[in-house]
Amino acid sequence: MRLLRVLAAATSFAAVLALPSAAQEGKQFKDAWFWGAKGGALIYSSNYSTDAGYAPTAGIDWMITRTNGGLYVSADQSFFSSTGAFGEIGSTGPRDRLVTLRNLTQISAAAVGFPMQSPTLHPYAGIGVSYNRIGSITPVGTYDNAVQMAAGTDSIQAKKVAFAPFVMAGVQKRLPRFSVFAQGTGTFLRNDFFLHYPKPKFGLQYAIQGGIRYNVGSSIDRAR
């Protein structure tokens, strides 16, 4: 139900942006500021599970364009439940402490370039950095003592958040009243993050998304 509410809000936001506007038809892709709403799928795996998981995502983004390049900023929420692990010393020696991982928030920014442009079709590629935060982490089972609990809490906090570089590629299609787009991203998560698993994805986390963007105006000051 939470996902449906988020997607409904994103759809409503997009619908408002796409209200009829004769001026939109005359706006160009370059030197523009786009607001967008999107949805898609996150392809992930944890440091404990070898199987890839698929999580629905919803988000908003901003694209600021100039002639050959621009700036991309986005905020995304992914919805899933998975199992991770961290190492601890138990009464019988080293062991894995399992934890339940739920949801992921990502805030991203990237420099983008615009190769092979046409009047209505606009491919783009970019490289940037993202803030990745797991929504909630719940240990499975009980700790042996307070010292072990304190060490476990420290391990969870250290593996809960990661700043990571990412690459992206996509294409935006200009329509009369708004633009539609599709894009993919690959995020290089650090080794000690709960959602990093080196095989078979070499530590990469993928996302595939699509949505609409609306041109809200120029990205440069016009001479008066």
Sequence and secondary structure as in RCSB ss.txt:
>XXXX:A:sequence
MRLLRVLAAATSFAAVLALPSAAQEGKQFKDAWFWGAKGGALIYSSNYSTDAGYAPTAGIDWMITRTNGGLYVSA
DQSFFSSTGAFGEIGSTGPRDRLVTLRNLTQISAAAVGFPMQSPTLHPYAGIGVSYNRIGSITPVGTYDNAVQMA
AGTDSIQAKKVAFAPFVMAGVQKRLPRFSVFAQGTGTFLRNDFFLHYPKPKFGLQYAIQGGIRYNVGSSIDRAR
>XXXX:A:secstr
 HHHHHHHHHHHHHHHHTS  GGGGG  STTEEEEEEEEEEEEE  SS  S EEEEEEEEEEEEE SSEEEEEEE
EEEEEEEEEEEEEEETTEEEEEEEEEEEEEEEEEEEEE  S  SSEEEEEEEEEEEEEEEEEEESS  SSHHHHH
HHHHHHHHHHEEEEEEEEEEEEEE SS EEEEEEEEEE  TTSTT   TTTTTEEEEEEEEEEEEEEESS    
